[in-house]
Amino acid sequence: MQENLMERKKTWNTIFIFLAIVTILSSLFHYAIVNLYPSRIYIGGLMWCPAIATIITLKLIKRPISSLNWNWGNWKYIRLSYFIPALYGLITYILIWVFGFGSLTNGEAITDWGKELGLIGIGTLNPTSIAIIAIILLGTIEVIRAAATTLGEEIGWRGFFIYELRKVLSFTGVSIFSGIIWATWHWPLIAYYGENVILELTTFYVVIVSMSFIMTYYTFKSKSLWPAVIFHAVSNVYIQKILPELTIKNEGAEHWLGENGIMFAIVTCVFGIYFWKKAIKEKL
């Protein structure tokens, strides 16, 4: 019993060290993003803070970096980690279009999107062709690019953090605790750049905790950090760069749209509950 209590205390100390280092490192980039300029350099640096904190923590506790789950794992979980966030993003925006919170985009908006992506001037592409090419490029090349930064987060959150939490908490506890920490890590940017801060923080916490249940499930099932990396990258690309471009905002319904929108929170919450029940049933 005494030995078990000592191990739990040691684990919580490790968790505290990791979170303290993450907080210190991240605060530097939060300050730069808020007070200087929200450039990709600062944002990329912020997203790599959990990975750097993990490496420092592992060095302090004399554990090798190779102890993280670097193996690729079963391709089944890689495929699902692409499909699930693309699916919940699509469902979110279908519901937005159906309920009239936004409208499916028109040809003119698609053409403008094509100009931004450098697709105009390639032959005589019509709006439909532009949209298809844009979705394919963003859904592949942009996901790979995004994975370079989500890797920094996931080495920390899913590669290290949730495995430490698993030593002292149940699957439900791991998912909720890590989700709250992950969401809180983002709050300075939402508080500074948000328009309706209370609503956006509320929906964001619901989204992140819900995603945490799904990503924790796939991480533990695959015994690999890569499904979480892919999942995170795909979710960001679809909900930030693909689906919003296919939608015209209807006045007065802005709070229903986007990654901090009410509809996304509702849909991800349903997915999160499904994976929570699935994990409990499988005694994960």
C-alpha positions in Angstrom: 0.0 0.0 0.0 2.8 2.4 1.0 4.7 1.6 -2.2 1.6 2.3 -4.3 1.1 5.6 -2.6 4.7 6.5 -3.3 4.3 5.6 -7.0 1.2 7.7 -7.3 2.9 10.7 -5.6 5.8 10.3 -8.0 3.5 10.2 -11.0 1.7 13.4 -9.8 5.0 15.1 -9.3 6.0 14.2 -12.8 2.7 15.6 -14.1 3.2 18.8 -12.1 6.8 19.2 -13.5 5.5 18.7 -17.1 2.6 21.2 -16.7 4.9 23.8 -15.0 7.4 23.7 -17.9 4.6 23.8 -20.5 3.1 26.9 -18.7 6.4 28.7 -18.6 7.4 28.0 -22.2 3.9 28.7 -23.5 3.6 32.0 -21.7 6.4 33.4 -23.8 4.7 32.6 -27.0 1.3 33.7 -25.7 2.8 37.0 -24.9 4.4 37.3 -28.4 1.1 36.4 -30.2 -1.0 38.7 -28.1 1.3 41.7 -27.7 3.5 41.5 -30.8 2.0 39.8 -33.8 0.1 36.4 -34.3 2.6 35.2 -36.9 3.0 31.5 -37.9 6.4 31.5 -36.3 5.0 32.3 -32.8 2.0 30.0 -33.3 4.2 27.2 -34.4 6.5 27.8 -31.5 3.6 27.7 -29.1 2.4 24.4 -30.6 5.8 22.8 -30.0 5.9 23.8 -26.3 4.3 20.6 -25.1 6.9 18.5 -27.0 9.8 20.6 -25.6 8.3 20.3 -22.1 8.0 16.5 -22.6 11.7 16.2 -23.6 12.8 18.3 -20.6 10.6 16.4 -18.2 11.9 13.0 -19.5 15.5 14.2 -19.0 14.7 15.3 -15.5 13.1 12.0 -14.5 15.9 10.1 -16.4 13.6 8.4 -18.8 14.6 8.0 -22.5 12.7 9.9 -25.3 12.4 6.5 -27.0 9.9 5.5 -24.3 7.2 7.5 -26.1 5.0 5.6 -28.5 6.8 6.5 -31.8 5.7 3.3 -33.6 3.2 4.0 -36.4 0.7 1.4 -35.1 -2.2 -0.2 -36.9 -3.2 1.5 -40.2 -6.8 1.1 -39.1 -6.4 3.8 -36.5 -4.6 6.1 -38.9 -7.4 5.8 -41.4 -10.1 6.3 -38.7 -8.2 9.3 -37.3 -8.5 11.0 -40.7 -12.1 9.9 -41.3 -13.7 10.8 -37.9 -12.7 14.5 -37.7 -13.6 15.0 -41.4 -16.9 13.4 -40.7 -17.8 15.4 -37.6 -16.8 18.6 -39.5 -19.0 17.7 -42.4 -21.9 16.9 -40.2 -21.5 20.2 -38.4 -21.7 22.2 -41.6 -24.5 20.2 -43.2 -26.5 21.0 -40.1 -25.5 24.6 -40.4 -26.7 24.7 -44.0 -29.9 22.7 -43.3 -31.0 25.0 -40.3 -30.1 28.2 -42.2 -27.3 29.4 -39.9 -25.2 29.6 -43.1 -25.6 29.0 -46.8 -23.6 26.8 -49.2 -21.2 29.0 -51.0 -21.7 30.4 -54.5 -19.5 30.4 -57.6 -18.1 33.9 -56.9 -16.9 32.9 -53.5 -15.4 29.7 -54.8 -13.5 31.7 -57.5 -12.1 34.1 -54.8 -11.1 31.0 -52.8 -9.3 29.7 -55.9 -7.4 32.9 -56.3 -6.2 32.7 -52.7 -4.9 29.2 -53.4 -3.3 30.1 -56.7 -5.7 27.9 -58.8 -6.9 30.7 -61.0 -5.1 30.7 -64.4 -4.8 26.9 -64.5 -6.7 26.3 -67.7 -10.4 27.2 -67.6 -11.5 25.8 -64.3 -15.1 26.3 -63.3 -16.1 26.8 -59.7 -17.0 23.2 -59.1 -13.5 22.1 -60.4 -11.8 24.7 -58.2 -13.7 23.5 -55.1 -12.8 19.8 -55.8 -9.1 20.6 -56.4 -9.0 22.9 -53.3 -10.5 20.2 -51.1 -8.1 17.6 -52.4 -5.1 19.8 -51.9 -6.1 21.0 -48.5 -7.2 17.6 -47.4 -3.8 16.1 -48.3 -0.9 18.6 -48.6 -2.3 21.0 -46.0 -3.0 18.2 -43.6 0.7 17.0 -43.9 1.9 20.6 -43.3 -0.5 21.0 -40.3 0.8 17.7 -38.9 4.2 19.3 -38.5 2.9 21.6 -35.9 0.2 19.3 -34.3 3.0 16.8 -33.8 4.5 19.3 -31.3 1.3 19.3 -29.3 0.7 15.6 -29.5 4.1 14.5 -28.4 3.2 16.3 -25.2 -0.6 15.8 -24.7 -1.1 12.3 -26.1 2.4 11.0 -26.4 3.3 11.7 -22.7 0.7 13.4 -20.6 -2.2 11.0 -20.9 0.0 8.0 -20.2 1.1 9.6 -17.0 -2.5 10.4 -16.1 -3.4 6.8 -16.9 -1.3 5.6 -14.0 -3.5 7.5 -11.5 -6.9 8.0 -13.3 -9.5 6.1 -15.2 -10.2 6.5 -18.9 -12.9 9.0 -18.1 -10.7 10.9 -15.7 -7.8 11.0 -18.2 -10.0 12.3 -20.9 -11.7 15.0 -18.8 -8.5 16.1 -17.0 -6.3 16.2 -20.1 -9.1 17.9 -22.1 -9.5 20.7 -19.5 -5.8 21.3 -19.4 -5.5 21.2 -23.2 -8.4 23.7 -23.5 -7.1 26.0 -20.7 -3.7 26.1 -22.5 -5.5 27.9 -25.4 -7.6 30.3 -23.4 -5.3 33.4 -23.5 -5.7 33.5 -27.3 -9.5 33.1 -27.2 -9.8 35.6 -24.4 -7.8 38.2 -26.4 -9.1 37.6 -29.9 -12.6 36.3 -29.2 -15.7 38.5 -29.9 -18.1 36.8 -27.5 -15.5 35.5 -25.0 -17.8 33.7 -22.5 -19.7 31.9 -25.3 -16.5 31.0 -27.2 -14.7 29.8 -24.1 -17.7 27.6 -23.2 -18.1 26.0 -26.6 -14.3 25.6 -26.9 -14.1 23.7 -23.7 -16.9 21.4 -24.8 -15.2 20.8 -28.1 -11.8 20.2 -26.7 -12.9 17.9 -23.9 -15.1 16.0 -26.4 -12.1 15.6 -28.8 -10.0 14.5 -25.8 -12.3 11.5 -25.3 -12.0 10.5 -29.0 -8.2 11.1 -29.2 -7.5 9.3 -25.9 -9.5 6.3 -27.2 -7.5 6.1 -30.4 -4.2 6.7 -28.6 -4.7 3.9 -26.1 -6.1 1.5 -28.7 -3.3 2.1 -31.2 -0.5 2.4 -28.6 0.8 5.2 -30.9 0.9 9.0 -30.8 0.5 9.2 -34.6 -3.3 8.8 -34.8 -3.7 11.8 -32.5 -1.3 13.8 -34.7 -3.3 13.0 -37.8 -6.7 13.5 -36.1 -5.6 16.9 -34.8 -4.3 18.1 -38.1 -7.3 16.9 -40.1 -9.7 18.5 -37.6 -7.9 21.8 -37.8 -7.8 21.8 -41.6 -11.4 20.8 -42.2 -13.0 23.0 -39.5 -10.7 26.1 -40.2 -9.8 26.0 -43.8 -12.2 23.9 -45.9 -15.7 23.9 -44.6 -15.8 27.6 -43.7 -14.8 28.5 -47.2 -17.8 26.5 -48.5 -20.2 28.5 -46.3 -21.6 32.0 -46.6 -22.3 33.4 -43.1 -25.9 34.5 -42.5 -26.2 37.6 -40.5 -27.0 37.1 -36.8 -26.0 33.4 -36.8 -22.2 33.8 -36.6 -22.1 32.2 -33.1 -23.3 28.9 -34.6 -20.3 28.7 -37.1 -16.6 27.9 -36.8 -14.5 26.0 -34.4 -15.8 28.0 -31.5 -19.4 27.8 -32.7 -22.4 26.2 -31.0 -23.1 23.7 -33.7 -19.5 22.3 -33.6 -19.7 22.0 -29.9 -23.0 20.0 -30.1 -21.7 17.6 -32.8 -18.3 16.9 -31.1 -20.1 16.4 -27.8 -22.2 13.7 -29.4 -19.1 12.0 -30.8 -17.3 12.3 -27.5 -20.1 10.6 -25.6 -20.2 7.8 -28.2 -16.4 7.2 -27.8 -16.7 7.5 -24.0 -19.3 4.7 -23.9 -17.3 2.7 -26.4 -14.2 2.9 -24.2 -16.2 2.0 -21.0 -17.7 -1.0 -22.8 -14.3 -2.2 -24.0 -12.8 -1.5 -20.5 -10.1 0.6 -22.0 
